[in-house]
Amino acid sequence: MAVAASRDATEAAMRDNIEALFLASTTHPFLDRQNSVIVSEALNLPQTVRAMDAGGSQRAGTTAMLCAVDAVRSGCSSALVIGSEHRRTRVGSRMEMLSGDAAAAIVMGSEQVLANFVDAYYVSCDLVDHYRMDGFDFDYEWEERWIRDEGYMKLVPLAVSKLLEKAGLSISEIDHFILPSLQQQLSTAVAKQLKLGSDKVVDGLIERCGHSGVAHPLLLLAHTLERAAPGERILVIGFGQGCDALLFRATDAIAGAPKKRGVSGWLERRAPDSNYARFQTFNALVERDYGKRAEGDKLTPMSALFRNRKMVNSFLGGRCSKCGTVQFPKSVYCVNPECGAAATQADHPIADETGTVRTWTADHLTFDMNPPAYFGMVEFGAGGRAMVDFTDVVPETLDVGTPVTLQFRIKQFDKQRGFRRYFWKASPA
């Protein structure tokens, strides 16, 4: 999700200028492997990028944004901030009904900006509304009314009032108020205490995508920027062991901003799934028998992964400098039978290209988390072909000639060693 959100927020040409990447989450896949580096390689960012994982609190996303602001102010040309969350919850719990998995990405820079950062104020306070100890799978929540009265209703107004004082503004000059919360009416109640009209409160999207934890302030900011008008002020709150309050003002450039799929587009592209057993399986909430075909050793040799990381993580192919032929994977010799030149292959990024299905198979025998396993040959726009797995397949619409895009996904879980392997899969465009 972090890679998908980042690709939607950036063009390939922009990524060469990204000098810092902050990945915020309380559910990072690896505890001792830098997750932000995996994302940076999937985006084919420069190897000199400064990458950092942020976590430990639900306001890690807004705190990461403040780190990005500091990085830009200190000379960094642009910084990419990503909030990404996969929230596992107990079966049948309140959290299961209100939580959602999501990612959002924001680019912070100093040129062609859609919204200027005005100022911020932050309060650190060990108010424990929920927690999760190392080794535990699920959050433990405290009582809702106490969280509301002692947490949101006191800390948020304090941070907002101090921020407005710093910025020399009144609450009436705020046009969009973003306060993510699991409690549906809480943002309106806080706005009322601030003497801000309820029409300024941004919809928390709980009913459409659930509350996505660290990612949610960034998600709602991205959604608000889709419809904000020049000059409008956007107040973003991050809450968790304190409160971050960030103020932005939309620039004139927002009116002519290039159209992205964005939050609205992804919500429209949703594919409802009413299969609760499948939901439980994909979130490892039940111990399921996957059969003998799932029992093979899934060891990933780290040395081989390192040697082939440009192919695996970045999906870089090769372009022959002699004849221009594109191929995947990159190799010593050009695959063009009329060329065959040696040592002429330059790196050629393929991940952002649209491909076309040339062959496909639905295999009901091999193991797949969501059978059948779809795979086949894809030919890419600039040339080159590859055998890949398909994902997000609607059986009635997949056929030879179907346009597809590449998506960075989990390839395999190695439960024996606690490792997950990523690769690219083809998804119908």
C-alpha positions in Angstrom: 0.0 0.0 0.0 2.8 2.4 0.8 4.4 1.9 -2.6 1.0 2.2 -4.4 0.2 5.5 -2.6 3.7 6.9 -3.3 3.4 6.0 -7.0 0.1 7.8 -7.2 1.5 10.9 -5.5 4.7 11.1 -7.6 5.6 11.0 -11.3 8.7 8.9 -12.3 10.5 12.1 -13.2 9.9 13.6 -9.7 11.5 10.7 -7.9 15.1 11.6 -8.8 14.7 14.8 -6.7 13.4 13.0 -3.6 16.2 13.2 -1.0 14.3 11.9 2.1 11.7 9.3 2.7 9.8 8.9 6.0 7.6 5.9 6.4 5.2 6.1 9.4 3.3 3.1 10.8 2.6 1.2 14.0 2.4 -2.1 12.0 5.7 -2.1 10.1 6.2 -5.6 8.6 9.8 -5.8 9.9 10.9 -4.8 13.4 14.6 -5.1 12.5 14.9 -4.3 8.8 14.4 -0.8 7.5 10.9 -0.9 5.8 11.4 2.6 4.3 14.4 1.3 2.3 12.2 -1.4 0.8 9.8 1.3 -0.3 12.6 3.5 -1.7 13.9 0.7 -3.9 10.4 -0.2 -5.1 10.1 3.4 -6.2 13.6 3.3 -7.7 14.7 6.3 -5.7 18.3 7.4 -5.7 20.5 5.3 -3.4 21.5 8.5 -1.6 18.0 9.0 -0.2 17.7 9.5 3.5 15.2 6.8 4.7 13.6 6.6 8.1 10.9 4.5 9.8 8.6 6.3 12.2 6.3 4.6 14.6 5.3 4.1 18.2 2.3 6.4 18.2 -0.8 7.1 16.1 0.6 10.6 15.5 3.7 9.2 13.8 2.3 10.3 10.5 2.0 14.0 11.4 5.3 13.9 13.3 6.9 12.5 10.1 5.5 15.4 8.2 7.1 17.8 10.6 10.4 16.0 10.1 10.0 16.5 6.3 9.3 20.2 6.8 12.6 20.5 8.8 14.4 18.5 6.1 13.2 20.8 3.3 14.0 23.9 5.3 17.5 22.7 5.8 18.1 22.3 2.1 16.5 19.0 1.0 14.9 19.5 -2.4 11.9 17.3 -1.6 10.8 14.7 1.0 8.3 11.9 0.7 6.1 11.2 3.7 4.1 8.0 3.8 1.6 6.7 6.4 0.7 3.1 6.0 -1.2 0.8 8.3 -2.4 -2.8 8.4 -4.5 -2.9 11.6 -5.2 -6.4 13.0 -8.1 -6.6 15.4 -9.8 -9.2 17.5 -12.6 -11.1 15.8 -16.0 -9.6 16.6 -14.6 -6.5 18.4 -15.6 -2.9 18.0 -12.1 -2.2 16.5 -12.8 -4.7 13.8 -15.9 -2.8 12.7 -14.2 0.7 12.8 -10.6 0.0 11.6 -9.4 -0.1 8.0 -6.1 -0.7 6.2 -4.8 2.2 4.1 -1.8 4.2 3.0 -1.3 7.8 2.0 1.7 9.7 0.6 2.5 13.5 0.7 5.4 15.1 -1.0 6.9 18.0 0.9 9.0 20.5 -1.1 9.6 24.1 -2.0 8.6 24.3 -5.7 5.2 24.1 -7.4 3.5 23.3 -4.0 -0.2 22.9 -3.7 -0.3 24.0 -0.1 2.1 26.1 1.9 3.0 24.9 5.4 2.1 27.8 7.7 3.1 26.6 11.2 2.6 23.9 13.8 2.3 23.3 17.5 2.7 20.0 19.3 2.0 18.7 22.8 3.6 15.5 24.2 1.6 13.8 26.9 1.5 10.1 27.9 -2.2 9.8 27.8 -2.7 6.1 27.0 -5.9 5.7 25.0 -4.7 2.3 23.7 -1.4 0.3 23.5 0.1 -2.8 22.2 3.2 -4.5 23.8 5.9 -6.2 21.8 4.8 -9.8 21.3 1.1 -9.0 21.3 -1.1 -9.1 18.2 -3.9 -6.7 19.1 -4.3 -3.3 20.7 -5.8 -2.9 24.2 -8.2 0.0 24.5 -9.2 2.1 27.4 -12.7 3.6 28.0 -14.1 5.8 25.3 -15.5 8.6 27.4 -12.3 9.1 29.3 -10.3 9.2 26.0 -12.7 11.8 24.7 -13.0 14.0 27.8 -9.4 13.9 29.1 -7.7 13.4 25.7 -9.2 15.0 22.7 -11.3 17.6 24.4 -8.3 19.0 26.4 -5.2 18.3 24.3 -6.6 19.3 20.8 -8.0 22.7 21.9 -4.8 23.4 23.7 -2.6 22.7 20.6 -5.0 24.5 18.2 -5.3 27.6 20.3 -1.5 27.8 20.7 -1.0 27.3 16.9 -3.5 30.0 16.0 -1.8 32.3 18.4 1.6 31.6 16.8 0.1 32.1 13.3 -1.8 35.3 14.2 -5.1 33.8 13.1 -8.6 33.3 14.5 -10.5 30.0 14.4 -13.0 31.6 11.9 -10.2 31.7 9.3 -9.9 27.9 9.2 -11.7 26.4 6.2 -11.1 22.6 6.7 -10.6 20.9 10.1 -9.1 17.4 10.0 -9.4 15.4 13.2 -9.2 11.6 12.7 -10.9 9.6 15.4 -12.7 6.3 16.0 -15.5 8.2 17.6 -17.8 9.4 14.8 -19.1 12.6 16.5 -15.9 13.6 18.3 -14.5 15.9 15.6 -17.7 17.9 15.6 -17.7 18.1 19.4 -14.1 19.4 19.4 -15.0 21.9 16.6 -17.9 23.1 18.7 -15.6 23.7 21.7 -13.2 25.6 19.4 -16.2 27.7 18.2 -15.7 26.3 14.6 -18.7 25.6 12.5 -19.6 21.9 11.9 -19.5 22.6 8.1 -15.7 23.1 8.4 -15.2 19.6 9.8 -13.8 17.1 7.2 -15.6 13.8 6.8 -13.4 11.1 8.6 -14.4 8.5 5.9 -15.0 5.9 8.6 -18.0 4.5 6.8 -16.1 4.2 3.5 -12.7 3.0 4.5 -12.5 2.8 8.3 -10.0 4.5 10.6 -6.5 3.7 9.3 -4.4 4.8 12.3 -1.2 6.5 11.5 -2.2 6.9 7.8 -5.5 8.6 8.5 -4.4 12.3 8.9 -2.4 12.0 5.7 -5.3 10.2 4.0 -7.7 13.0 5.0 -5.3 15.7 4.0 -4.8 14.2 0.6 -8.6 13.9 0.2 -9.1 17.5 1.3 -6.5 18.8 -1.2 -8.5 17.2 -4.0 -11.2 19.8 -3.5 -9.6 22.7 -1.7 -9.7 26.1 -3.3 -6.8 28.6 -3.5 -6.2 30.4 -0.2 -8.2 28.0 2.0 -6.6 27.0 5.3 -6.4 23.4 6.3 -5.9 22.4 10.0 -4.6 18.8 10.5 -4.5 17.1 13.8 -2.5 14.0 14.7 -3.4 12.4 18.1 -1.5 9.9 20.2 0.4 10.4 23.4 -0.1 14.0 22.8 -1.2 16.1 19.8 0.3 17.6 16.7 -1.5 20.5 15.0 -0.3 21.5 11.5 -1.7 24.4 9.4 -1.5 24.6 5.6 -2.8 27.1 3.1 -3.7 26.1 -0.4 -1.8 28.0 -3.2 -3.1 29.2 -6.5 -1.4 26.1 -8.1 -4.0 23.8 -6.6 -6.6 24.9 -9.1 -4.4 23.6 -12.0 -3.0 20.6 -10.2 -2.6 17.5 -12.4 -5.4 15.0 -11.8 -4.4 11.9 -9.9 -6.4 8.8 -9.0 -6.1 10.0 -5.4 -8.3 9.0 -2.4 -11.5 9.5 -4.3 -10.4 7.4 -7.2 -9.2 4.5 -5.1 -12.5 4.6 -3.1 -14.4 4.4 -6.4 -12.2 1.5 -7.5 -13.1 -0.5 -4.5 -14.2 -4.2 -4.8 -16.5 -5.2 -2.0 -15.9 -8.6 -0.5 -18.6 -10.2 1.8 -16.6 -13.3 2.4 -15.8 -13.1 6.2 -13.8 -16.3 6.2 -11.5 -14.9 3.5 -11.0 -11.7 5.6 -10.1 -13.8 8.6 -7.6 -15.9 6.6 -5.9 -12.9 5.0 -5.4 -11.3 8.4 -4.2 -14.4 10.0 -7.0 -14.4 12.5 -7.7 -18.1 12.2 -5.3 -21.1 12.0 -6.2 -22.6 8.7 -5.1 -25.8 7.0 -3.7 -24.8 3.6 -3.0 -28.4 2.4 0.2 -30.2 1.4 1.0 -27.9 -1.5 1.6 -25.0 0.9 4.2 -26.9 2.9 7.2 -26.3 0.7 10.3 -24.5 2.1 10.1 -20.8 1.2 13.6 -19.8 2.1 14.8 -16.6 0.5 18.6 -16.6 0.1 19.6 -13.1 1.2 22.7 -13.1 -1.0 20.7 -13.8 -4.1 18.1 -11.2 -3.1 20.8 -8.6 -2.7 22.4 -9.4 -6.1 19.0 -9.2 -7.9 17.4 -6.4 -5.8 17.2 -4.0 -8.8 15.1 -6.7 -10.7 13.1 -7.8 -7.6 12.5 -4.5 -5.8 12.6 -2.0 -8.6 11.6 -4.1 -11.6 14.4 -2.7 -13.7 15.0 -4.4 -17.0 17.7 -3.7 -19.6 17.8 -1.6 -22.7 20.5 -2.4 -25.3 22.6 0.7 -26.1 23.4 -0.7 -29.5 19.9 -1.6 -30.9 17.5 -0.2 -28.3 15.8 -3.5 -27.5 14.2 -3.7 -24.0 14.3 -6.9 -22.1 13.4 -8.3 -18.7 15.4 -9.5 -16.8 18.5 -7.5 -17.7 21.3 -9.8 -18.8 24.8 -9.8 -20.3 23.7 -10.4 -23.9 21.0 -8.6 -25.9 18.0 -10.9 -26.6 17.5 -9.4 -30.1 18.7 -12.2 -32.4 19.9 -9.7 -34.9 22.0 -8.0 -32.3 23.2 -10.3 -29.5 25.7 -7.6 -28.3 27.4 -8.2 -25.0 27.7 -5.7 -22.1 25.4 -3.2 -23.7 22.5 -3.3 -21.2 21.6 -0.1 -19.4 19.0 0.0 -16.6 15.5 0.5 -17.9 12.6 1.1 -15.4 9.5 -0.9 -16.3 7.3 -0.7 -13.2 5.4 2.5 -14.3 4.7 1.2 -17.8 1.3 -0.2 -18.9 1.5 -3.8 -20.1 -0.7 -6.1 -22.2 -1.6 -9.7 -21.4 -0.2 -12.1 -24.0 -1.0 -15.4 -22.3 -2.7 -16.3 -19.0 -3.5 -19.4 -16.9 -5.8 -20.0 -14.0 -4.1 -22.8 -11.9 -6.4 -24.6 -9.4 -3.7 -27.0 -8.3 -0.8 -24.9 -7.1 -1.1 -23.2 -3.7 -2.5 -19.7 -3.6 -4.0 -17.7 -0.7 -6.9 -16.7 -3.0 -7.3 -19.6 -5.6 -7.0 -20.0 -8.4 -3.5 -18.7 -9.0 -3.5 -16.5 -12.1 -0.2 -16.0 -14.0 1.0 -15.5 -17.6 3.0 -13.5 -20.0 2.8 -9.7 -20.1 4.3 -7.5 -22.8 5.3 -3.9 -21.8 4.7 -0.7 -23.7 8.4 0.1 -24.5 9.2 -3.5 -25.1 10.2 -6.5 -23.0 8.2 -9.4 -21.7 7.9 -11.1 -18.4 6.1 -14.0 -16.8 4.3 -12.6 -13.7 1.5 -13.4 -11.3 -1.8 -11.6 -11.7 -3.7 -9.9 -8.8 -7.0 -8.2 -8.3 -8.4 -10.4 -11.1 -12.1 -10.3 -12.1 -12.3 -13.6 -14.0 -14.9 -12.3 -16.5 -12.6 -9.4 -17.7 -9.2 -11.1 -17.8 -8.2 -12.1 -21.4 -5.5 -11.8 -23.9 -5.1 -8.1 -24.7 -6.2 -6.9 -21.3 -4.2 -3.8 -20.3 -2.4 -4.2 -16.9 -0.3 -2.2 -14.5 2.4 -3.5 -12.2 1.8 -3.5 -8.4 4.3 -4.1 -5.6 2.8 -7.0 -3.6 3.7 -9.8 -1.2 5.0 -12.7 -3.1 5.4 -15.3 -0.3 5.4 -15.6 3.5 8.2 -17.7 5.1 6.6 -18.5 8.4 9.5 -20.7 9.5 11.9 -17.8 9.5 9.6 -14.9 9.8 10.3 -13.3 6.4 8.1 -11.9 3.7 9.2 -11.6 0.1 7.9 -8.9 -2.2 7.7 -8.8 -6.0 5.6 -7.2 -8.7 2.3 -8.5 -9.9 0.1 -7.5 -12.8 -3.2 -5.9 -12.1 -5.9 -5.1 -14.7 -5.7 -1.4 -15.4 
